[in-house]
Amino acid sequence: MIGVDNNLREYFFGSEASTRWAVEELQTAFPDSFSAAAADIRDFEALRPIFEAGDFDLIVHTAAQPSHDWAAREPFTDFSVNAQGTLNLLEATRQWAPEAVFIFTSTNKVYGDTPNRLPLTELETRWECTEGPYAEKGIDESMSIDQTTHSLFGASKVAADVMVQEYGRYFGLKTGVFRGGCLTGPRHSGAELHGFLAYLMKCAATGREYRIFGYRGKQVRDNIHSEDLVNAFDQFFQAPRAGEVYNMGGSRFSHCSMMEAVTLCEELTGKKMKTTYVETNRTGDHIWWVSDVSKFQAHYPEWTLTKNVRDILSEILEYNLPRWKNEE
């Protein structure tokens, strides 16, 4: 296994978002089977020796600039990471690992703010989709990604998403696109601009103030545990379908509003959270998002979701609390 990570996440979001600790943990746990390469995916020549030296069965592309707000600060950086970096990895795969399976973590933000046009009902603690084709199971892959406000981040991910599909359809590479909702787990280096549940729990456990942006705190997200996500990747790896696209998230099994997540954190930590409400929502942000994972489950019937929002938050707290205490 080779992990390619130049820790640009620290540049995006500050030291608490650094992935260096996770890389070091992997190197210690798997000294004979894991190595790290601090290459920048925007630099095709930096990828060349990695791909030329390897004999890869699987490439899992999770590298990204993942924030709406940050993308607007540095559009060139955002697009070069998300779009050009993805093209570099695809072309390196085509040249040096054409038989490898290529999995790309896209985002539900490729749908822009189209979900906000759904017939949503405001309830006591959340917005909810109560009618129409997406009410029962969530949003499936039939929703258009066109003529909508994406944010610059969403637009750069659209470019990458379509390019991954094209390398599968045009060149026949074994590419798969996973349009994720909130992907998280106990090792998520959450920060205010990215990493919803991980950062929320950190604030709850340490007494840090948490800012809620818009929609009265009733915006809804589905959340998928990293273990369930990796199991989905493994299913695709075992039987790839070239150029396929899947919405991937916690679905109706694992979802919550911001208000509901705050309540869960308070229950798990036994502490009242310090929250501040900011009236202005983030541009292009979703009021309600729940992924319909029916298509993936139909293609890979052995896969199932196993961990809900409470499970995820409990694991984040248990795993990170000792480290957070040391940081104080």
Buried (B, 14 or more C-beta within 10 A) or exposed (E): EBBBBBBBBBBBBEEBBBBBEBBEEBEEEEEEEBEBBEBBBBBBEBBBEBBEEBEBEBBBBBBBBBBBBBBBEBEEBBBBBBBBBBBBBBBBBBEBBEEBBBBBBBBBBBBBBBBBEBEBEEEEBBBBBEEEEBBEBBBBBEBEBEEBEBBBBBBBBBBBBBBBBBBBEEBEBBBBBBBBBBBBBBBBBBBBBBBBBBBBBBBBBBEBEBEBBBBBBBBBBBBBBBBBBEBBBEBBBEEBBBBBBBBBBBBBBBBBBBBBBBBBBEEBBEEEBEBEEEEEBBBBBBBBBBBBBBBBBEBBEEBEBEBBBBBBBBBBBEEBBEEBEEEE
